[in-house]
Each structure stands twice: as structure tokens, then as C-alpha cells.
Amino acid sequence: MTTSITDADKVALTARNVSWDWTGLPMHYVDANAFVTHYCNGMNMLLPEGEVFFVDVFSKALPLIVDDAVREDVIGFIGQEATHSSSHQSLLDYLQGQGLVVAPYIDQIQWFFRRLFGDRDFTGPRAQAWLLERVAIVAALEHFTSYLGNWGLNARGWDHTIEPRVLDLFRWHLAEEVEHRHVAFDLYTHLDGRYWRRVRAWLMAAPTLAILWVRGIRYLMSVDPELADAERRIRFRDVRAAWRRGLMPSPASLTAMFFAYFRPSYHPSKYGSTSQAVAYLASSPAARAAAH
């Protein structure tokens, strides 16, 4: 199978056994800013369950792969995504121990991935069609994580505002997203590749992701034990300030990302630099500790 990513841009995908000690981490770890912290926590709540879903779907797709290179990439992808899930869960567990009750909202996310997009009692062609539909959904969601990986590795606004351990967690994860940015799309292309199926998956996945993320931020603001009642609303001025400071992607950037997936010639190799990702992973405190 031919893809749009060159061999020079590909690396052998390896799961890194990273860990973090969150002792003493403040509740609002982004510049003491509750909104931006919970913007980050909103994704932290989505990631563990979403990546369990990715691993499950790709494990079921392995028997259908007839290209050895695609199979090797998918196995590496599975290992990396499993580690992402447990690493973000460790941060959520710490914050819950500090009084931020995340479990009720995570139950909703579990319903979304396990019931709505989970296994169904299908057999034969229907079972394979449902599997391909879910591979397309993973490829669509990985379009967003590829974009976010490139954005986060270059987000200079993060450099002196996010607590260093959390910053390393985010950038370690995003660097690996850039490393494996081609895998989900290449697997979908290998197994099916139909344009309208992938577009349909994106039109379903993108607004659902946005809705879940916003709901998560609102929920976290409502249960934050360190906020007064008057501070619990999401205010537009706070969102605008975060965009202007480079703490979150701008509307223009997100809009361009959304429409990019509709191009028939789309390939995720356009997002990010493998060499930049590998360079960060070589300097990441957690990745360096895991290598020794």
C-alpha cells in the first residue's frame, strides 16, 4: 500500500513506560487559571476512555490486515495508545483525590464509547461493516489529535504557564500523536478507504467531541472545590483571553482543521514534524526516566 507519508518521516512506534508523581500539584495548574485548567481537564477526561476504545477497535482489526508494514504500525499504535490512557488517568485520579469529583462525568463518556460505539451483536458482513465504521471513527478522531499534537508542540503560550509535570505529560503525549499520526488513516485506507465513509465518520465524530468537551468543562467548573459560585460560569472573555495568550487553539485554526478532512487528497502527514516529535521525546523528563 502506498501512503503520503515518506519512510523518512516514519519511525518504529514504541510504547514508553512513563510515569509522573503528582504530589503537590495545585488544582489550577495552568497559571492558576481555573477555566484553562478545566479546558485541559476536559480532554483529560475524554482521553482515557477514548483510547481504550481505539485499542479495542484496532485489536479487532488486526486479523484483517494483509500488509506487514501496516500491521507493525498498528501494533505500535496500540501500545502507545494504551500508555496514553493510563497516564492521563493517573492525573485524573490525583485530582479526584484532591476533591475534584470526575467520576460522574466519566460515566457518561464510558456510555458514549462503550455503548454507542461499542461492540454489537452482529455477525458476518454486518459485523465487518460495523468494525470498518469504527475504524473510520478512530481515523477521524486521530485527525484531530494529529492537529492538536502539532499545535501543542509549538504552543509557546504553554511554556511558562502550565506546571512543568503536566506540560511534560501533554507534550509527551502530543509528540507520540505526531509520531503515529498516519497510522489510523493508513489502516482505514488499507481496509476500506471510501471517501464518503470517512467524511460521514468525521461529521459524526467532530461535533460529538466538541459537545462532550464543552460539557466536561462546564461540569468541572461546577464541581471545582476551590471556586466560589460566582466563578463557576464559562465567560467569553476568559475564552478569548486564552486564545490570545496562545493557551488554546484559535477559532480560525480549528475551522481550518475541520475543513481539511474533507479534501479528497487529505493525509495526516501534513500535521507536524516527526523529527520535532522525536526530539521532544528525547528531552522529555518522563520519557528519559522511562528509558533508564
BALOBA-1460 file (C-alpha; in Angstrom, 3 decimals):
// residues 292
<rec num="1" residu="m" x="0.000" y="0.000" z="0.000"/>
<rec num="2" residu="t" x="1.285" y="3.462" z="-0.856"/>
<rec num="3" residu="t" x="0.726" y="6.319" z="1.566"/>
<rec num="4" residu="s" x="1.522" y="10.006" z="1.535"/>
<rec num="5" residu="i" x="3.996" y="9.832" z="4.392"/>
<rec num="6" residu="t" x="7.583" y="9.122" z="3.394"/>
<rec num="7" residu="d" x="9.744" y="6.480" z="5.030"/>
<rec num="8" residu="a" x="11.981" y="9.275" z="6.339"/>
<rec num="9" residu="d" x="9.019" y="10.619" z="8.308"/>
<rec num="10" residu="k" x="8.195" y="7.256" z="9.885"/>
<rec num="11" residu="v" x="9.712" y="5.746" z="12.999"/>
<rec num="12" residu="a" x="9.244" y="2.431" z="14.746"/>
<rec num="13" residu="l" x="6.422" y="3.047" z="17.215"/>
<rec num="14" residu="t" x="7.336" y="2.095" z="20.757"/>
<rec num="15" residu="a" x="5.317" y="2.412" z="23.947"/>
<rec num="16" residu="r" x="7.283" y="4.267" z="26.618"/>
<rec num="17" residu="n" x="6.690" y="3.211" z="30.222"/>
<rec num="18" residu="v" x="6.335" y="6.765" z="31.545"/>
<rec num="19" residu="s" x="5.009" y="7.840" z="34.923"/>
<rec num="20" residu="w" x="4.572" y="11.023" z="36.938"/>
<rec num="21" residu="d" x="4.439" y="11.820" z="40.634"/>
<rec num="22" residu="w" x="1.675" y="14.395" z="41.033"/>
<rec num="23" residu="t" x="2.347" y="15.147" z="44.701"/>
<rec num="24" residu="g" x="1.759" y="18.820" z="45.452"/>
<rec num="25" residu="l" x="0.182" y="19.629" z="42.081"/>
<rec num="26" residu="p" x="-2.184" y="22.610" z="42.506"/>
<rec num="27" residu="m" x="-5.822" y="22.219" z="41.495"/>
<rec num="28" residu="h" x="-5.438" y="25.006" z="38.904"/>
<rec num="29" residu="y" x="-2.176" y="24.013" z="37.251"/>
<rec num="30" residu="v" x="-2.330" y="26.400" z="34.267"/>
<rec num="31" residu="d" x="-1.216" y="29.789" z="35.544"/>
<rec num="32" residu="a" x="-3.712" y="29.497" z="38.458"/>
<rec num="33" residu="n" x="-6.434" y="29.809" z="35.803"/>
<rec num="34" residu="a" x="-9.479" y="27.646" z="36.542"/>
<rec num="35" residu="f" x="-11.063" y="27.863" z="33.075"/>
<rec num="36" residu="v" x="-7.922" y="26.914" z="31.120"/>
<rec num="37" residu="t" x="-7.086" y="24.176" z="33.623"/>
<rec num="38" residu="h" x="-10.522" y="22.646" z="33.170"/>
<rec num="39" residu="y" x="-10.276" y="23.089" z="29.411"/>
<rec num="40" residu="c" x="-7.258" y="20.783" z="29.698"/>
<rec num="41" residu="n" x="-9.020" y="18.516" z="32.185"/>
<rec num="42" residu="g" x="-11.953" y="18.210" z="29.795"/>
<rec num="43" residu="m" x="-9.654" y="16.499" z="27.327"/>
<rec num="44" residu="n" x="-8.030" y="14.543" z="30.163"/>
<rec num="45" residu="m" x="-11.443" y="13.044" z="30.922"/>
<rec num="46" residu="l" x="-12.091" y="12.129" z="27.285"/>
<rec num="47" residu="l" x="-8.695" y="10.614" z="26.554"/>
<rec num="48" residu="p" x="-8.510" y="7.534" z="28.805"/>
<rec num="49" residu="e" x="-11.835" y="6.083" z="27.698"/>
<rec num="50" residu="g" x="-11.379" y="7.182" z="24.088"/>
<rec num="51" residu="e" x="-8.012" y="5.496" z="23.857"/>
<rec num="52" residu="v" x="-9.346" y="2.285" z="25.378"/>
<rec num="53" residu="f" x="-11.858" y="2.397" z="22.502"/>
<rec num="54" residu="f" x="-9.061" y="2.958" z="19.960"/>
<rec num="55" residu="v" x="-7.102" y="-0.012" z="21.305"/>
<rec num="56" residu="d" x="-10.160" y="-2.284" z="21.282"/>
<rec num="57" residu="v" x="-11.129" y="-1.400" z="17.702"/>
<rec num="58" residu="f" x="-7.618" y="-1.750" z="16.311"/>
<rec num="59" residu="s" x="-7.056" y="-5.049" z="18.121"/>
<rec num="60" residu="k" x="-10.187" y="-6.391" z="16.412"/>
<rec num="61" residu="a" x="-8.969" y="-5.058" z="13.050"/>
<rec num="62" residu="l" x="-5.570" y="-6.802" z="13.245"/>
<rec num="63" residu="p" x="-6.776" y="-10.084" z="11.667"/>
<rec num="64" residu="l" x="-7.980" y="-8.174" z="8.585"/>
<rec num="65" residu="i" x="-4.584" y="-6.594" z="7.832"/>
<rec num="66" residu="v" x="-2.625" y="-8.176" z="4.970"/>
<rec num="67" residu="d" x="0.165" y="-5.575" z="4.736"/>
<rec num="68" residu="d" x="3.062" y="-6.270" z="7.130"/>
<rec num="69" residu="a" x="4.074" y="-2.612" z="7.396"/>
<rec num="70" residu="v" x="0.532" y="-1.565" z="8.300"/>
<rec num="71" residu="r" x="0.332" y="-4.398" z="10.851"/>
<rec num="72" residu="e" x="3.602" y="-3.317" z="12.503"/>
<rec num="73" residu="d" x="2.416" y="0.291" z="12.723"/>
<rec num="74" residu="v" x="-0.945" y="-0.731" z="14.193"/>
<rec num="75" residu="i" x="0.720" y="-2.878" z="16.871"/>
<rec num="76" residu="g" x="2.934" y="0.069" z="17.822"/>
<rec num="77" residu="f" x="-0.081" y="2.379" z="17.828"/>
<rec num="78" residu="i" x="-1.963" y="0.042" z="20.183"/>
<rec num="79" residu="g" x="0.940" y="0.051" z="22.642"/>
<rec num="80" residu="q" x="1.269" y="3.832" z="22.632"/>
<rec num="81" residu="e" x="-2.458" y="4.483" z="22.998"/>
<rec num="82" residu="a" x="-2.738" y="2.109" z="25.961"/>
<rec num="83" residu="t" x="0.035" y="4.021" z="27.733"/>
<rec num="84" residu="h" x="-1.650" y="7.369" z="26.952"/>
<rec num="85" residu="s" x="-4.839" y="6.165" z="28.594"/>
<rec num="86" residu="s" x="-3.198" y="5.091" z="31.859"/>
<rec num="87" residu="s" x="-1.038" y="8.220" z="32.067"/>
<rec num="88" residu="h" x="-3.943" y="10.648" z="31.799"/>
<rec num="89" residu="q" x="-5.948" y="8.501" z="34.183"/>
<rec num="90" residu="s" x="-3.199" y="8.962" z="36.778"/>
<rec num="91" residu="l" x="-3.696" y="12.746" z="36.668"/>
<rec num="92" residu="l" x="-7.470" y="12.370" z="36.952"/>
<rec num="93" residu="d" x="-7.050" y="10.023" z="39.912"/>
<rec num="94" residu="y" x="-4.815" y="12.560" z="41.658"/>
<rec num="95" residu="l" x="-7.240" y="15.449" z="41.086"/>
<rec num="96" residu="q" x="-10.149" y="13.351" z="42.300"/>
<rec num="97" residu="g" x="-8.147" y="12.635" z="45.444"/>
<rec num="98" residu="q" x="-7.842" y="16.410" z="45.931"/>
<rec num="99" residu="g" x="-11.618" y="16.841" z="45.827"/>
<rec num="100" residu="l" x="-12.401" y="17.282" z="42.124"/>
<rec num="101" residu="v" x="-15.140" y="14.694" z="41.562"/>
<rec num="102" residu="v" x="-14.679" y="13.460" z="37.998"/>
<rec num="103" residu="a" x="-16.311" y="10.017" z="38.162"/>
<rec num="104" residu="p" x="-19.940" y="11.020" z="37.310"/>
<rec num="105" residu="y" x="-18.927" y="12.672" z="34.067"/>
<rec num="106" residu="i" x="-16.541" y="9.853" z="33.120"/>
<rec num="107" residu="d" x="-19.529" y="7.512" z="33.421"/>
<rec num="108" residu="q" x="-21.164" y="9.492" z="30.605"/>
<rec num="109" residu="i" x="-18.051" y="9.237" z="28.451"/>
<rec num="110" residu="q" x="-17.922" y="5.484" z="29.063"/>
<rec num="111" residu="w" x="-21.512" y="5.182" z="27.862"/>
<rec num="112" residu="f" x="-20.593" y="7.037" z="24.680"/>
<rec num="113" residu="f" x="-17.615" y="4.852" z="23.777"/>
<rec num="114" residu="r" x="-18.754" y="1.508" z="25.215"/>
<rec num="115" residu="r" x="-22.459" y="1.547" z="24.399"/>
<rec num="116" residu="l" x="-22.919" y="3.899" z="21.452"/>
<rec num="117" residu="f" x="-19.722" y="2.889" z="19.618"/>
<rec num="118" residu="g" x="-19.042" y="-0.409" z="21.388"/>
<rec num="119" residu="d" x="-19.431" y="-3.997" z="20.224"/>
<rec num="120" residu="r" x="-22.803" y="-5.038" z="18.852"/>
<rec num="121" residu="d" x="-24.365" y="-8.440" z="18.408"/>
<rec num="122" residu="f" x="-23.626" y="-8.581" z="14.679"/>
<rec num="123" residu="t" x="-22.284" y="-11.478" z="12.642"/>
<rec num="124" residu="g" x="-20.899" y="-11.881" z="9.149"/>
<rec num="125" residu="p" x="-20.872" y="-8.849" z="6.803"/>
<rec num="126" residu="r" x="-22.731" y="-6.653" z="9.300"/>
<rec num="127" residu="a" x="-20.044" y="-7.264" z="11.926"/>
<rec num="128" residu="q" x="-17.282" y="-6.366" z="9.478"/>
<rec num="129" residu="a" x="-19.151" y="-3.252" z="8.300"/>
<rec num="130" residu="w" x="-19.554" y="-2.091" z="11.920"/>
<rec num="131" residu="l" x="-15.849" y="-2.667" z="12.533"/>
<rec num="132" residu="l" x="-14.927" y="-0.619" z="9.447"/>
<rec num="133" residu="e" x="-17.284" y="2.131" z="10.600"/>
<rec num="134" residu="r" x="-15.435" y="2.289" z="13.926"/>
<rec num="135" residu="v" x="-12.018" y="2.252" z="12.233"/>
<rec num="136" residu="a" x="-13.241" y="5.275" z="10.252"/>
<rec num="137" residu="i" x="-14.300" y="6.962" z="13.505"/>
<rec num="138" residu="v" x="-10.853" y="6.374" z="15.027"/>
<rec num="139" residu="a" x="-9.218" y="7.791" z="11.889"/>
<rec num="140" residu="a" x="-11.469" y="10.852" z="12.136"/>
<rec num="141" residu="l" x="-10.630" y="11.419" z="15.806"/>
<rec num="142" residu="e" x="-6.934" y="10.921" z="15.078"/>
<rec num="143" residu="h" x="-7.206" y="13.735" z="12.531"/>
<rec num="144" residu="f" x="-7.956" y="16.000" z="15.481"/>
<rec num="145" residu="t" x="-5.213" y="14.538" z="17.692"/>
<rec num="146" residu="s" x="-2.703" y="14.913" z="14.841"/>
<rec num="147" residu="y" x="-3.632" y="18.563" z="14.548"/>
<rec num="148" residu="l" x="-3.530" y="19.009" z="18.323"/>
<rec num="149" residu="g" x="-0.154" y="17.285" z="18.502"/>
<rec num="150" residu="n" x="1.405" y="19.721" z="16.069"/>
<rec num="151" residu="w" x="-0.300" y="22.689" z="17.727"/>
<rec num="152" residu="g" x="0.723" y="21.704" z="21.257"/>
<rec num="153" residu="l" x="4.371" y="21.044" z="20.426"/>
<rec num="154" residu="n" x="4.550" y="24.589" z="19.059"/>
<rec num="155" residu="a" x="2.326" y="26.331" z="21.636"/>
<rec num="156" residu="r" x="4.770" y="28.829" z="23.091"/>
<rec num="157" residu="g" x="1.998" y="30.147" z="25.332"/>
<rec num="158" residu="w" x="2.234" y="26.890" z="27.278"/>
<rec num="159" residu="d" x="5.940" y="27.186" z="28.052"/>
<rec num="160" residu="h" x="5.766" y="29.211" z="31.270"/>
<rec num="161" residu="t" x="2.115" y="28.820" z="32.245"/>
<rec num="162" residu="i" x="1.495" y="25.074" z="32.668"/>
<rec num="163" residu="e" x="3.002" y="23.324" z="35.693"/>
<rec num="164" residu="p" x="6.125" y="21.536" z="34.352"/>
<rec num="165" residu="r" x="4.988" y="17.969" z="35.105"/>
<rec num="166" residu="v" x="1.639" y="18.499" z="33.391"/>
<rec num="167" residu="l" x="3.342" y="20.233" z="30.478"/>
<rec num="168" residu="d" x="5.590" y="17.193" z="30.058"/>
<rec num="169" residu="l" x="2.558" y="14.859" z="30.180"/>
<rec num="170" residu="f" x="0.827" y="16.870" z="27.465"/>
<rec num="171" residu="r" x="3.846" y="17.244" z="25.203"/>
<rec num="172" residu="w" x="4.985" y="13.625" z="25.633"/>
<rec num="173" residu="h" x="1.506" y="12.529" z="24.569"/>
<rec num="174" residu="l" x="1.258" y="15.014" z="21.712"/>
<rec num="175" residu="a" x="4.709" y="14.084" z="20.426"/>
<rec num="176" residu="e" x="3.600" y="10.464" z="20.224"/>
<rec num="177" residu="e" x="0.441" y="11.608" z="18.429"/>
<rec num="178" residu="v" x="2.677" y="13.218" z="15.820"/>
<rec num="179" residu="e" x="4.827" y="10.061" z="15.670"/>
<rec num="180" residu="h" x="1.846" y="7.851" z="14.844"/>
<rec num="181" residu="r" x="-0.323" y="10.447" z="13.095"/>
<rec num="182" residu="h" x="-0.532" y="8.395" z="9.880"/>
<rec num="183" residu="v" x="-1.470" y="5.012" z="11.369"/>
<rec num="184" residu="a" x="-5.245" y="5.258" z="11.813"/>
<rec num="185" residu="f" x="-5.765" y="6.879" z="8.419"/>
<rec num="186" residu="d" x="-3.481" y="4.365" z="6.713"/>
<rec num="187" residu="l" x="-5.330" y="1.481" z="8.378"/>
<rec num="188" residu="y" x="-8.664" y="2.864" z="7.207"/>
<rec num="189" residu="t" x="-7.260" y="3.316" z="3.690"/>
<rec num="190" residu="h" x="-5.908" y="-0.245" z="3.770"/>
<rec num="191" residu="l" x="-9.182" y="-1.834" z="4.906"/>
<rec num="192" residu="d" x="-11.721" y="0.347" z="3.102"/>
<rec num="193" residu="g" x="-10.779" y="3.908" z="2.180"/>
<rec num="194" residu="r" x="-14.109" y="5.073" z="0.805"/>
<rec num="195" residu="y" x="-14.307" y="8.868" z="0.858"/>
<rec num="196" residu="w" x="-17.913" y="9.200" z="1.963"/>
<rec num="197" residu="r" x="-17.500" y="6.780" z="4.851"/>
<rec num="198" residu="r" x="-14.592" y="8.740" z="6.269"/>
<rec num="199" residu="v" x="-16.412" y="12.050" z="5.779"/>
<rec num="200" residu="r" x="-19.508" y="10.652" z="7.478"/>
<rec num="201" residu="a" x="-17.382" y="9.473" z="10.396"/>
<rec num="202" residu="w" x="-15.841" y="12.954" z="10.748"/>
<rec num="203" residu="l" x="-19.218" y="14.690" z="10.582"/>
<rec num="204" residu="m" x="-20.361" y="12.463" z="13.429"/>
<rec num="205" residu="a" x="-17.150" y="12.487" z="15.485"/>
<rec num="206" residu="a" x="-16.208" y="16.185" z="15.342"/>
<rec num="207" residu="p" x="-19.379" y="17.757" z="16.817"/>
<rec num="208" residu="t" x="-19.702" y="14.929" z="19.340"/>
<rec num="209" residu="l" x="-16.152" y="15.538" z="20.528"/>
<rec num="210" residu="a" x="-16.804" y="19.281" z="20.807"/>
<rec num="211" residu="i" x="-20.046" y="18.778" z="22.727"/>
<rec num="212" residu="l" x="-18.503" y="16.297" z="25.146"/>
<rec num="213" residu="w" x="-15.508" y="18.571" z="25.725"/>
<rec num="214" residu="v" x="-17.639" y="21.639" z="26.456"/>
<rec num="215" residu="r" x="-19.940" y="19.607" z="28.705"/>
<rec num="216" residu="g" x="-16.867" y="18.373" z="30.544"/>
<rec num="217" residu="i" x="-15.537" y="21.879" z="31.130"/>
<rec num="218" residu="r" x="-18.913" y="23.064" z="32.422"/>
<rec num="219" residu="y" x="-19.193" y="20.053" z="34.705"/>
<rec num="220" residu="l" x="-15.691" y="20.537" z="36.142"/>
<rec num="221" residu="m" x="-16.296" y="24.222" z="36.767"/>
<rec num="222" residu="s" x="-19.495" y="23.297" z="38.619"/>
<rec num="223" residu="v" x="-17.767" y="20.838" z="40.995"/>
<rec num="224" residu="d" x="-14.390" y="22.569" z="41.440"/>
<rec num="225" residu="p" x="-13.917" y="22.702" z="45.242"/>
<rec num="226" residu="e" x="-11.792" y="25.849" z="45.055"/>
<rec num="227" residu="l" x="-14.221" y="28.053" z="43.104"/>
<rec num="228" residu="a" x="-16.853" y="30.348" z="44.542"/>
<rec num="229" residu="d" x="-20.315" y="30.171" z="42.992"/>
<rec num="230" residu="a" x="-19.752" y="33.397" z="41.044"/>
<rec num="231" residu="e" x="-16.634" y="31.905" z="39.392"/>
<rec num="232" residu="r" x="-18.252" y="28.754" z="38.001"/>
<rec num="233" residu="r" x="-19.550" y="30.142" z="34.690"/>
<rec num="234" residu="i" x="-17.618" y="29.901" z="31.435"/>
<rec num="235" residu="r" x="-17.241" y="33.514" z="30.347"/>
<rec num="236" residu="f" x="-16.466" y="34.512" z="26.784"/>
<rec num="237" residu="r" x="-13.827" y="36.971" z="27.944"/>
<rec num="238" residu="d" x="-11.935" y="34.094" z="29.592"/>
<rec num="239" residu="v" x="-12.094" y="32.046" z="26.401"/>
<rec num="240" residu="r" x="-10.935" y="34.997" z="24.299"/>
<rec num="241" residu="a" x="-8.076" y="35.722" z="26.686"/>
<rec num="242" residu="a" x="-6.922" y="32.103" z="26.468"/>
<rec num="243" residu="w" x="-6.920" y="32.243" z="22.640"/>
<rec num="244" residu="r" x="-4.983" y="35.494" z="22.632"/>
<rec num="245" residu="r" x="-2.381" y="34.146" z="25.053"/>
<rec num="246" residu="g" x="-1.892" y="31.024" z="22.945"/>
<rec num="247" residu="l" x="-3.163" y="28.690" z="25.648"/>
<rec num="248" residu="m" x="-5.709" y="27.034" z="23.364"/>
<rec num="249" residu="p" x="-6.182" y="26.862" z="19.581"/>
<rec num="250" residu="s" x="-7.855" y="29.811" z="17.900"/>
<rec num="251" residu="p" x="-11.243" y="29.568" z="16.160"/>
<rec num="252" residu="a" x="-9.584" y="30.216" z="12.778"/>
<rec num="253" residu="s" x="-7.114" y="27.389" z="13.330"/>
<rec num="254" residu="l" x="-9.837" y="24.975" z="14.442"/>
<rec num="255" residu="t" x="-12.021" y="25.894" z="11.464"/>
<rec num="256" residu="a" x="-9.186" y="25.237" z="9.025"/>
<rec num="257" residu="m" x="-8.538" y="21.879" z="10.715"/>
<rec num="258" residu="f" x="-12.220" y="20.937" z="10.489"/>
<rec num="259" residu="f" x="-12.477" y="21.528" z="6.759"/>
<rec num="260" residu="a" x="-9.090" y="19.984" z="5.934"/>
<rec num="261" residu="y" x="-10.508" y="16.493" z="6.433"/>
<rec num="262" residu="f" x="-12.918" y="16.974" z="3.525"/>
<rec num="263" residu="r" x="-10.150" y="17.208" z="0.928"/>
<rec num="264" residu="p" x="-10.059" y="14.015" z="-1.177"/>
<rec num="265" residu="s" x="-6.245" y="14.211" z="-1.098"/>
<rec num="266" residu="y" x="-6.101" y="14.565" z="2.703"/>
<rec num="267" residu="h" x="-3.383" y="12.731" z="4.617"/>
<rec num="268" residu="p" x="-2.397" y="13.423" z="8.257"/>
<rec num="269" residu="s" x="1.288" y="13.626" z="7.351"/>
<rec num="270" residu="k" x="0.719" y="17.369" z="6.811"/>
<rec num="271" residu="y" x="0.397" y="17.867" z="10.566"/>
<rec num="272" residu="g" x="3.660" y="18.166" z="12.370"/>
<rec num="273" residu="s" x="7.222" y="17.004" z="12.043"/>
<rec num="274" residu="t" x="8.366" y="13.549" z="13.081"/>
<rec num="275" residu="s" x="11.857" y="14.896" z="13.810"/>
<rec num="276" residu="q" x="10.389" y="17.557" z="16.127"/>
<rec num="277" residu="a" x="8.337" y="14.914" z="17.935"/>
<rec num="278" residu="v" x="11.332" y="12.589" z="18.327"/>
<rec num="279" residu="a" x="13.462" y="15.496" z="19.567"/>
<rec num="280" residu="y" x="10.903" y="16.300" z="22.268"/>
<rec num="281" residu="l" x="10.663" y="12.662" z="23.326"/>
<rec num="282" residu="a" x="14.459" y="12.591" z="23.652"/>
<rec num="283" residu="s" x="14.290" y="15.535" z="26.064"/>
<rec num="284" residu="s" x="11.060" y="14.695" z="27.942"/>
<rec num="285" residu="p" x="11.857" y="14.124" z="31.637"/>
<rec num="286" residu="a" x="9.328" y="11.300" z="31.903"/>
<rec num="287" residu="a" x="10.427" y="9.604" z="28.660"/>
<rec num="288" residu="r" x="14.096" y="9.895" z="29.647"/>
<rec num="289" residu="a" x="13.373" y="8.375" z="33.058"/>
<rec num="290" residu="a" x="11.453" y="5.523" z="31.413"/>
<rec num="291" residu="a" x="14.433" y="4.768" z="29.164"/>
<rec num="292" residu="h" x="16.764" y="4.164" z="32.120"/>
